Amino acid sequence: MKTPKELKYTETHEWVKLEDGFAFIGITDFAQDSLGEVVFIELPEEDDQISQGSEFATIESVKAASDLMSPISGVIVSVNDALEDSPELINEDPYENWIIKVELDDESELDGLLDSDAYEKLAKE
């Protein structure tokens, strides 16, 4: 299981990468492995407002469908359209294949997220 040190994580298995004032959000390696082969992702719309802890997308695999929960609040400025035609990209590399890019409302929300060590401990439980 890969858990890059520079990312922040949620207890619901999403990751956040802060870059130039924007937050890229995706699902963790643990999550994609648990889901199995990803076959569909329902992406949100650009300009949608999302709130920390609220659903922003749905991901479906051969095993299950899961709601993705937002680790932060803000406005979606971009969605990874490549995932519509090739949702399996998430299985290939869940950290390169982000789902949404968000303009943060409050960067301090990142302080409440897990670091890689805490996330690894959670995933092993």
N, C-alpha and C positions, 0 to 999 in steps of 0.2 A: 504494500500500500504506500503510495507516494503522498506526502503532505509537505509541499514546499514551505519553507520557513518564512518567506516574505508575505504570505497570505494570512488572512483572518478567516475564521471558520464559525459555523453555527452548529448548534446541537441537532439541527435538522439536515445537516450534511450539504450545505451550500458553502461556497468560498467567495471571498471578496479580495480584489487586488486594487489598491489605490494607485492611480497613475495620472499625474498632471491635473489633479482636482476632480477626476472622475473615478467612479467605482465600476470595475468590471465584475460581473457576478456569474458564477457557474455552479456545477455540482462537483462534489469531490470524487476522487478515485474510488473510495470506499462505496459511495452511493452508486456509481455506475456499475461497479462490480456486483453489488447486491441486486441491482435491478436486472442485470443480464442484458441481453441484446436490446438496445433502444431502437424502437421502430417509429416513434412519432413524438413530436413536441409541439404543443400549442403555445405559440409565442404571443406576448402582449404587443400593443401598438406603441410606436414612438410617440412621445409627448404625454403618455399616460403618467399620472402621479401614482407612486407606490409608497406604502408606509411600512416601516419596520414591523416584521411579524405577520404581514399580510401576504396572501397568495399572489404571485405574479405570473405563473405559468403552470402548465401541466405537462408531465413527461410520461410517456407510455413505453413499456418494454414488453417482451414476450411473456413476462411473469406478472406484471402489475402496472397500475397507473398511480402516479404520485403527484401531489401538488407541491410546487416549489414555493418556499416562503422567503420573502425579502429580508435580508440581513440589515438593511438600511432604508431610510426614507429619501425620496428625491423624485426627479423627473427622468423618465427613460429617454435618452437622447439617441440610442441606436439599439437595434436588435441584430443578432447574428443570423441573417437570412439564409446562410448556407445550411443551417440546421433544418430548414423546412424540407429541402430536397435530400439531405444526407444526415439524418439524425444520428446515424451510427458514428459520426465524427466524435460524439461525446464519449463513446466507448474507446475510440482510438487514442484520444488524449483529452481528458476532461479539463485540464488546466490551460491548454492552448485554445480550446473551443468554448469560449465564454458564451453566455446566453444573452445577457443584456449589458448595456453600458448606461450608467446612471450619473446624472449631475446631483451630487449630494446636497441634502438640505442641512445636515448637521454632522460634521465630521466626528464629533465626539461620540456618536453612536458606535463607531468602530471600537471604542474602548471597552464596550460590553461584550465583544466577541471573543472567541477562543483563539489562542495562539496555536501553533502546530503541535507543540507538546501536549497541551490540554486536549486538543482534538484527537490526537492519536490515542490517548488514554481513554477517552469517551468511546471511540470506535472499537476498541478492544473489549469493552465491557459487554 
